Amino acid sequence: MGVRAKKSMEEAWKEIKEEMRAELPRSSFSLWIKPIVFLGRENGSILLGCPNRFSKNWVTENYLPVIKEKLFKQGLKGLEVELKVVQQNRVDAPGQNASSHPTALHYEAGGNRPHQLFLPNLAKGLSSHPTAGIGGRLLLNKHYTFERFVVGKSNEFAYSASKAIAHGSCPDYNMLLLLANTGLGKTHLSQAVGHLILRHNPQCRVFYVTAEEFTNEMISSLRNNCIDRFKNKYRALCDVLLLEEIHFLSGKLKIQQELAHTLDALASDRKKIIFTSSLPPKQIPSFSRDLSSRVTAGLVSTIEAPDFETRVKIIMHKASEQGLNLSSKIIELLAEGLSDDVRHLESALRCLKAKSELLNQKITLELAREVISHLSSQRNSLDLEKIQDLVCTYYKVGQEELKSKSRKKIHVLPRNIYIYLSRQHTEKSVEQIARSINRSHSTVLYACEVINRKMAQDPKLRREIHFLSDKLHGTK
């Protein structure tokens, strides 16, 4: 092939890329199309190079017809498009060389995947629960991998962006913010990034930490006069930061300032950062503009509630994991009747399995309808007034205090519990719950996250919530 022909073909590809830049969202173009390079022409095909196999597969499935159509419009008729994986030259981020880090992980003997992953430089032999306090180990859930994540229209971009960053297929983006309500998969994707990076580079220093744990660790460092060690840990000793629940930083301005400096240090070294939040930064109360701009500087992806098709896929996947053999009619019935988050679907399957085993009977449509009616009737039979009355009576506060702007603990806790119970036990929308106590949409979501987190740490509060839930359904 002559130099002139090659140049003409290459120019045509550049024009096609510019057309796609104008037509696609900026993030999609940067992730998938921008990294593609022209390699040449061979045997009636145009050869294009992708940075890795995942990128090649994604472009083939999602953009190949568009590329072929644009080639046709460029007058390049009859050409096939062949995508190849080509290792592109780029400067690796400092500290990414696998031989340069001490091992930070424990692996199963003879296995390729981590059995448990924990933050380095922390004391051993302490609690291994993911929410363990300072000095404890924060684990990556071994089930939270890309292979076990069910992809649908509601989470497709979040999945592809997470995997692209994990693979390093888009040098322009090393930061991702995942936005979703509880139970939609943002933690799963965040940890899947960690798993995939560690699978390819076991020496990489991946730090998985909640915003609350980050806060507690910083406070402890200040009290013990070792703040420099804390800063060094998260700025110099970290290659990948997975920071969960950044909405927890609401109102913690000093912590926000320190995190902003940490993010600047990591970004300057091109380290990878994944954030999760239930609220967009602009909706987080008392969240600084400086930190908000840093958190949203990379890719931002929202995960929506799964549609019917995705719910079917989730039920099939989860049923297989639990050893349940469900007919297509039962699966469709469950997907139609349960439209909440993934945890709600899991709860229904666990209930089905338990009833089937305890009653020693097959899982039938009638049994599935019974489970669905039980789950939905609990939510439909309650109204907000009943929950308000119960909470006010139990915590000895008036409805005026519940709806007031008071930030006193004796008023805030009952208010948050009211919101949590309303979300858990009614079909009322977030907006309806917010209006019932003169609050905003973001306040409702934030309150639910606060109670979820506190229940995981405080057995007393957990018992109170369970008691109130039982009272609502007349079982106490």
C-alpha positions as CSV (number, residue, x, y, z in Angstrom):
1,M,0.0,0.0,0.0
2,G,1.4,3.4,-1.0
3,V,2.2,6.2,1.4
4,R,-0.5,8.3,-0.3
5,A,-3.2,5.7,0.1
6,K,-2.3,5.1,3.7
7,K,-2.4,8.8,4.4
8,S,-5.8,9.1,2.7
9,M,-7.2,6.2,4.8
10,E,-5.8,7.7,8.0
11,E,-7.2,11.1,7.3
12,A,-10.6,9.5,6.7
13,W,-10.4,7.8,10.0
14,K,-9.5,11.1,11.7
15,E,-12.6,12.7,10.1
16,I,-14.8,9.8,11.3
17,K,-13.5,10.2,14.9
18,E,-14.2,13.9,14.8
19,E,-17.8,13.2,13.6
20,M,-18.3,10.7,16.4
21,R,-16.8,13.2,18.9
22,A,-19.6,15.6,18.0
23,E,-22.3,13.0,18.1
24,L,-21.4,11.0,21.3
25,P,-21.4,12.1,24.9
26,R,-18.0,13.4,25.8
27,S,-17.4,10.6,28.3
28,S,-18.4,7.9,25.9
29,F,-16.2,9.3,23.1
30,S,-13.2,9.6,25.5
31,L,-13.6,6.1,26.8
32,W,-14.1,4.1,23.7
33,I,-13.4,6.0,20.4
34,K,-10.6,8.4,21.2
35,P,-8.1,5.6,22.2
36,I,-8.6,3.8,18.8
37,V,-5.7,4.2,16.5
38,F,-5.4,3.7,12.7
39,L,-3.1,0.8,11.9
40,G,-3.4,0.4,8.1
41,R,-5.2,-1.6,5.5
42,E,-4.8,-5.3,4.9
43,N,-6.7,-7.7,2.6
44,G,-9.7,-5.4,2.1
45,S,-10.0,-4.5,5.7
46,I,-9.2,-1.3,7.6
47,L,-7.2,-2.2,10.7
48,L,-7.9,-0.3,13.9
49,G,-6.1,-0.7,17.3
50,C,-7.8,-0.8,20.7
51,P,-5.9,-0.5,23.9
52,N,-7.1,-3.8,25.4
53,R,-9.4,-6.8,24.9
54,F,-12.3,-5.3,26.9
55,S,-12.2,-2.1,24.9
56,K,-12.1,-4.1,21.6
57,N,-15.1,-6.2,22.6
58,W,-17.1,-3.1,23.8
59,V,-16.4,-1.2,20.5
60,T,-17.3,-4.3,18.5
61,E,-20.7,-4.7,20.3
62,N,-21.7,-1.0,20.5
63,Y,-19.9,1.1,17.9
64,L,-18.8,-1.1,15.0
65,P,-22.0,-0.6,12.9
66,V,-21.6,3.2,13.3
67,I,-18.0,3.0,12.2
68,K,-18.9,1.0,9.1
69,E,-21.7,3.4,8.1
70,K,-19.3,6.3,8.3
71,L,-16.7,4.5,6.3
72,F,-19.3,4.0,3.6
73,K,-20.2,7.7,3.7
74,Q,-16.5,8.5,3.3
75,G,-16.6,6.6,0.0
76,L,-14.7,3.6,1.4
77,K,-17.1,1.0,0.2
78,G,-16.7,-2.7,0.6
79,L,-14.1,-2.4,3.4
80,E,-14.4,-4.6,6.5
81,V,-13.3,-3.2,9.9
82,E,-10.9,-5.4,11.9
83,L,-10.2,-4.4,15.5
84,K,-6.9,-5.5,17.1
85,V,-5.5,-5.2,20.6
86,V,-2.5,-2.9,20.5
87,Q,-0.4,-2.0,23.5
88,Q,-0.2,1.8,23.2
89,N,2.8,3.6,24.6
90,R,2.0,5.7,27.6
91,V,3.7,6.9,30.8
92,D,2.6,4.8,33.7
93,A,1.6,6.5,36.9
94,P,4.4,6.6,39.5
95,G,4.2,3.6,41.7
96,Q,2.4,1.4,39.2
97,N,5.3,-0.9,38.6
98,A,4.4,-4.3,40.1
99,S,7.9,-4.9,41.3
100,S,8.0,-1.7,43.3
101,H,5.4,-2.4,46.0
102,P,5.4,-4.7,49.1
103,T,2.7,-7.3,49.0
104,A,-0.5,-5.9,50.6
105,L,-2.8,-8.9,50.2
106,H,-3.5,-12.4,51.4
107,Y,-4.4,-15.0,48.7
108,E,-6.0,-18.4,48.9
109,A,-3.3,-21.1,48.5
110,G,-2.9,-22.0,44.9
111,G,-5.7,-19.6,43.8
112,N,-5.5,-16.6,41.5
113,R,-8.1,-14.4,43.3
114,P,-7.8,-12.7,46.6
115,H,-9.5,-14.6,49.5
116,Q,-9.5,-11.4,51.5
117,L,-8.1,-8.0,50.7
118,F,-7.3,-5.5,53.4
119,L,-5.6,-2.2,53.8
120,P,-1.8,-2.4,54.3
121,N,0.1,-1.1,57.3
122,L,-2.7,-1.9,59.7
123,A,-2.7,-4.2,62.7
124,K,-3.5,-7.8,62.1
125,G,-5.7,-10.0,64.2
126,L,-8.4,-7.5,64.7
127,S,-12.0,-7.5,63.5
128,S,-12.3,-8.4,59.8
129,H,-15.8,-6.9,59.4
130,P,-15.9,-4.3,56.5
131,T,-17.0,-1.6,59.0
132,A,-14.3,-2.4,61.6
133,G,-13.0,0.6,63.5
134,I,-9.5,2.1,63.3
135,G,-6.9,-0.5,63.0
136,G,-9.4,-3.0,61.7
137,R,-9.2,-4.5,58.2
138,L,-11.5,-3.2,55.4
139,L,-12.3,-6.1,53.1
140,L,-13.3,-6.4,49.5
141,N,-16.3,-8.7,49.2
142,K,-15.1,-11.7,47.2
143,H,-18.5,-11.8,45.5
144,Y,-18.3,-8.2,44.2
145,T,-16.6,-8.8,40.9
146,F,-17.5,-7.8,37.3
147,E,-18.3,-11.4,36.5
148,R,-21.1,-11.4,39.1
149,F,-22.5,-8.0,38.2
150,V,-25.8,-8.2,36.2
151,V,-25.7,-5.6,33.4
152,G,-28.8,-3.8,32.0
153,K,-29.8,-0.5,30.6
154,S,-29.9,1.1,34.0
155,N,-26.3,0.4,34.9
156,E,-24.6,-0.3,31.5
157,F,-22.5,2.9,31.4
158,A,-21.5,2.6,35.0
159,Y,-20.4,-0.9,34.4
160,S,-18.4,-0.1,31.2
161,A,-16.8,3.0,32.8
162,S,-15.8,1.1,35.9
163,K,-14.3,-1.7,33.9
164,A,-12.5,0.7,31.5
165,I,-10.8,2.5,34.4
166,A,-9.9,-0.8,36.0
167,H,-8.3,-1.9,32.7
168,G,-6.6,1.5,32.2
169,S,-8.1,1.6,28.7
170,C,-8.8,5.4,28.8
171,P,-5.7,7.4,30.0
172,D,-7.8,10.6,30.0
173,Y,-10.0,9.3,32.9
174,N,-8.6,7.9,36.2
175,M,-11.5,9.1,38.3
176,L,-15.1,7.9,38.5
177,L,-18.1,9.0,40.7
178,L,-20.9,6.4,41.0
179,L,-24.2,7.8,42.0
180,A,-27.1,5.5,43.1
181,N,-29.6,4.9,45.8
182,T,-29.0,2.0,48.3
183,G,-29.0,-1.5,46.8
184,L,-28.4,-0.6,43.1
185,G,-24.8,-1.8,42.8
186,K,-22.5,1.1,43.3
187,T,-20.5,-0.7,46.0
188,H,-20.4,-3.8,43.9
189,L,-18.8,-1.9,41.0
190,S,-16.4,0.0,43.2
191,Q,-15.0,-3.2,44.7
192,A,-15.0,-4.9,41.3
193,V,-12.6,-2.3,40.1
194,G,-10.3,-3.2,43.0
195,H,-10.6,-6.9,42.3
196,L,-9.8,-6.6,38.6
197,I,-6.8,-4.3,39.3
198,L,-5.4,-6.7,41.9
199,R,-5.9,-9.7,39.6
200,H,-3.7,-8.1,37.0
201,N,-1.2,-6.6,39.5
202,P,-1.4,-8.2,43.0
203,Q,1.3,-5.8,44.2
204,C,-0.8,-2.7,43.6
205,R,-1.8,-0.9,46.7
206,V,-5.6,-0.6,46.6
207,F,-7.2,1.2,49.5
208,Y,-10.9,0.5,50.0
209,V,-12.4,2.8,52.7
210,T,-15.7,4.4,53.6
211,A,-15.8,8.2,54.1
212,E,-16.7,7.5,57.7
213,E,-13.6,5.4,58.2
214,F,-11.5,8.0,56.5
215,T,-12.9,10.6,58.9
216,N,-12.3,8.5,62.0
217,E,-8.8,7.6,61.0
218,M,-7.9,11.3,60.4
219,I,-9.4,12.3,63.8
220,S,-7.4,9.5,65.5
221,S,-4.2,10.7,63.7
222,L,-4.7,14.2,64.9
223,R,-5.3,13.1,68.5
224,N,-2.2,10.9,68.4
225,N,0.1,13.5,66.7
226,C,0.6,11.3,63.6
227,I,-1.2,13.3,61.0
228,D,1.8,13.2,58.7
229,R,1.7,9.4,58.6
230,F,-2.0,9.6,57.8
231,K,-1.3,12.0,54.9
232,N,1.6,9.9,53.6
233,K,-0.5,6.8,53.7
234,Y,-3.3,8.2,51.5
235,R,-1.1,10.4,49.2
236,A,2.2,8.5,48.7
237,L,1.4,4.9,49.6
238,C,-1.9,4.6,47.7
239,D,-2.1,3.5,44.1
240,V,-5.9,3.1,43.9
241,L,-8.4,4.8,46.2
242,L,-11.9,3.4,46.5
243,L,-13.8,5.9,48.7
244,E,-17.4,4.9,49.6
245,E,-20.3,7.1,50.8
246,I,-18.8,10.5,50.3
247,H,-22.1,12.0,51.3
248,F,-21.1,11.1,54.9
249,L,-18.7,14.1,54.7
250,S,-21.6,16.5,54.9
251,G,-20.7,19.3,57.3
252,K,-17.2,18.0,58.0
253,L,-15.3,20.9,56.5
254,K,-11.9,20.1,57.8
255,I,-12.1,16.5,56.6
256,Q,-13.3,17.8,53.2
257,Q,-10.3,20.1,53.0
258,E,-7.8,17.3,53.8
259,L,-9.5,15.0,51.3
260,A,-9.3,17.7,48.6
261,H,-5.5,17.9,49.2
262,T,-5.3,14.1,49.0
263,L,-7.2,14.0,45.8
264,D,-4.9,16.7,44.3
265,A,-1.8,14.6,45.2
266,L,-3.3,11.4,43.8
267,A,-4.5,13.1,40.6
268,S,-1.1,14.7,40.0
269,D,0.4,11.2,40.1
270,R,-2.4,9.8,37.8
271,K,-3.6,7.4,40.5
272,K,-7.1,5.9,40.1
273,I,-9.9,7.0,42.3
274,I,-13.5,5.7,42.6
275,F,-16.1,7.5,44.6
276,T,-19.6,6.3,45.5
277,S,-22.5,8.5,46.8
278,S,-26.2,8.4,47.2
279,L,-26.4,12.1,46.4
280,P,-24.8,14.3,43.7
281,P,-22.1,16.5,45.4
282,K,-24.2,19.7,44.8
283,Q,-27.1,18.2,46.8
284,I,-24.9,17.1,49.8
285,P,-25.6,19.5,52.6
286,S,-22.5,21.6,53.6
287,F,-20.3,20.1,51.0
288,S,-17.6,22.5,49.9
289,R,-17.5,23.7,46.3
290,D,-13.8,22.9,46.1
291,L,-14.3,19.3,47.0
292,S,-17.4,19.0,44.8
293,S,-15.4,20.2,41.7
294,R,-12.7,17.7,42.4
295,V,-15.1,14.7,42.9
296,T,-16.9,15.5,39.6
297,A,-13.7,16.2,37.6
298,G,-13.7,12.7,36.1
299,L,-16.4,10.5,34.9
300,V,-19.8,10.7,36.6
301,S,-22.3,7.9,36.2
302,T,-25.7,7.4,37.7
303,I,-27.2,3.9,38.3
304,E,-30.9,3.8,38.1
305,A,-33.4,1.2,39.4
306,P,-33.4,-1.9,37.1
307,D,-36.0,-2.2,34.4
308,F,-38.1,-5.3,33.9
309,E,-35.6,-7.0,31.5
310,T,-32.7,-6.4,34.0
311,R,-34.8,-7.6,36.9
312,V,-35.4,-10.8,35.0
313,K,-31.7,-11.3,34.5
314,I,-30.9,-10.5,38.1
315,I,-33.5,-13.0,39.4
316,M,-32.2,-15.7,37.1
317,H,-28.6,-15.0,38.2
318,K,-29.4,-14.9,41.9
319,A,-31.7,-17.9,41.7
320,S,-28.9,-19.9,40.1
321,E,-26.5,-18.9,42.9
322,Q,-29.0,-20.1,45.5
323,G,-29.7,-23.4,43.6
324,L,-33.3,-22.5,42.8
325,N,-34.8,-23.9,39.7
326,L,-37.5,-21.4,38.7
327,S,-39.8,-21.5,35.7
328,S,-39.9,-18.6,33.3
329,K,-43.4,-17.8,34.5
330,I,-42.3,-17.5,38.2
331,I,-39.3,-15.4,37.2
332,E,-41.5,-13.0,35.2
333,L,-44.0,-12.9,38.0
334,L,-41.3,-11.9,40.5
335,A,-39.8,-9.3,38.1
336,E,-43.2,-7.8,37.5
337,G,-44.2,-7.7,41.1
338,L,-41.0,-6.5,42.7
339,S,-39.6,-3.3,41.2
340,D,-37.4,-2.1,44.1
341,D,-33.7,-2.5,44.5
342,V,-31.7,-5.6,44.0
343,R,-31.7,-6.4,47.7
344,H,-35.6,-6.6,47.6
345,L,-35.3,-9.1,44.8
346,E,-32.8,-11.1,46.8
347,S,-35.1,-11.0,49.8
348,A,-37.9,-12.5,47.8
349,L,-35.7,-15.3,46.6
350,R,-34.5,-16.1,50.1
351,C,-38.1,-16.1,51.3
352,L,-39.1,-18.5,48.4
353,K,-36.3,-20.9,49.2
354,A,-37.0,-20.9,52.9
355,K,-40.7,-21.5,52.5
356,S,-40.1,-24.3,49.9
357,E,-37.6,-26.0,52.2
358,L,-39.5,-25.6,55.5
359,L,-42.8,-26.6,54.0
360,N,-41.2,-29.3,51.9
361,Q,-43.1,-28.2,48.8
362,K,-42.1,-27.2,45.2
363,I,-41.9,-23.6,44.3
364,T,-45.1,-22.8,42.4
365,L,-46.7,-19.7,41.0
366,E,-49.0,-19.7,44.0
367,L,-46.1,-19.7,46.4
368,A,-44.4,-16.9,44.5
369,R,-47.6,-14.9,44.5
370,E,-47.8,-15.4,48.3
371,V,-44.3,-14.1,48.8
372,I,-44.9,-11.1,46.6
373,S,-48.2,-10.3,48.3
374,H,-46.6,-10.5,51.7
375,L,-43.7,-8.2,50.7
376,S,-46.0,-5.7,48.9
377,S,-48.9,-5.8,51.4
378,Q,-46.5,-4.8,54.2
379,R,-45.7,-1.6,52.2
380,N,-49.2,-0.8,50.9
381,S,-51.0,-1.1,54.2
382,L,-49.1,1.6,56.0
383,D,-49.4,5.4,55.7
384,L,-47.0,8.1,56.8
385,E,-49.3,9.3,59.6
386,K,-49.2,6.0,61.3
387,I,-45.3,5.9,61.2
388,Q,-45.2,9.5,62.4
389,D,-47.4,8.7,65.4
390,L,-45.4,5.6,66.3
391,V,-42.0,7.4,66.1
392,C,-43.3,10.5,68.1
393,T,-44.8,8.3,70.8
394,Y,-41.7,6.0,71.1
395,Y,-39.2,8.9,71.2
396,K,-41.5,11.3,73.1
397,V,-41.3,14.2,70.6
398,G,-44.1,16.1,69.0
399,Q,-44.9,16.1,65.3
400,E,-44.0,19.8,65.3
401,E,-40.4,18.9,66.4
402,L,-40.3,16.2,63.7
403,K,-41.1,18.7,61.0
404,S,-39.1,21.6,62.5
405,K,-35.6,22.8,61.4
406,S,-34.2,21.8,64.8
407,R,-30.7,20.1,64.5
408,K,-30.8,18.9,68.1
409,K,-29.9,15.2,68.4
410,I,-33.2,14.5,70.3
411,H,-35.1,15.7,67.2
412,V,-32.7,14.6,64.4
413,L,-32.6,10.9,65.3
414,P,-36.4,10.4,65.4
415,R,-36.7,12.4,62.2
416,N,-34.2,10.2,60.4
417,I,-35.8,7.0,61.8
418,Y,-39.2,8.2,60.5
419,I,-37.7,8.7,57.1
420,Y,-36.0,5.4,57.1
421,L,-39.2,3.5,58.2
422,S,-41.3,5.4,55.6
423,R,-38.9,4.3,52.8
424,Q,-38.8,0.7,54.1
425,H,-42.4,0.1,54.8
426,T,-44.5,2.2,52.4
427,E,-44.7,2.8,48.6
428,K,-44.5,6.6,49.1
429,S,-42.1,8.4,46.9
430,V,-39.1,10.3,48.2
431,E,-40.8,13.6,47.4
432,Q,-43.9,12.6,49.3
433,I,-41.9,11.6,52.4
434,A,-39.9,14.8,52.1
435,R,-43.0,17.0,51.9
436,S,-44.5,15.3,55.0
437,I,-41.7,16.8,57.2
438,N,-40.9,19.9,55.2
439,R,-37.6,18.6,53.9
440,S,-35.9,18.2,50.5
441,H,-35.4,15.1,48.3
442,S,-31.7,14.9,49.1
443,T,-32.4,15.1,52.9
444,V,-34.5,11.9,52.7
445,L,-31.9,10.0,50.8
446,Y,-29.2,11.2,53.2
447,A,-31.2,10.3,56.3
448,C,-31.7,6.7,55.0
449,E,-28.0,6.3,54.5
450,V,-27.3,7.6,58.0
451,I,-29.6,5.1,59.6
452,N,-28.3,2.2,57.4
453,R,-24.8,3.0,58.5
454,K,-25.7,3.5,62.2
455,M,-27.6,0.2,62.3
456,A,-24.6,-1.6,61.0
457,Q,-22.5,-0.3,64.0
458,D,-25.0,0.1,66.8
459,P,-26.9,-3.0,68.0
460,K,-29.1,-0.9,70.3
461,L,-30.4,1.2,67.4
462,R,-30.8,-1.9,65.2
463,R,-33.0,-3.5,67.9
464,E,-35.0,-0.3,68.1
465,I,-35.6,-0.2,64.4
466,H,-36.6,-3.9,64.3
467,F,-39.0,-3.3,67.3
468,L,-40.6,-0.3,65.6
469,S,-41.0,-2.3,62.3
470,D,-42.7,-5.1,64.2
471,K,-45.0,-2.6,65.9
472,L,-46.0,-1.2,62.5
473,H,-47.1,-4.6,61.3
474,G,-48.8,-5.6,64.6
475,T,-46.4,-8.3,65.6
476,K,-45.4,-6.7,68.9
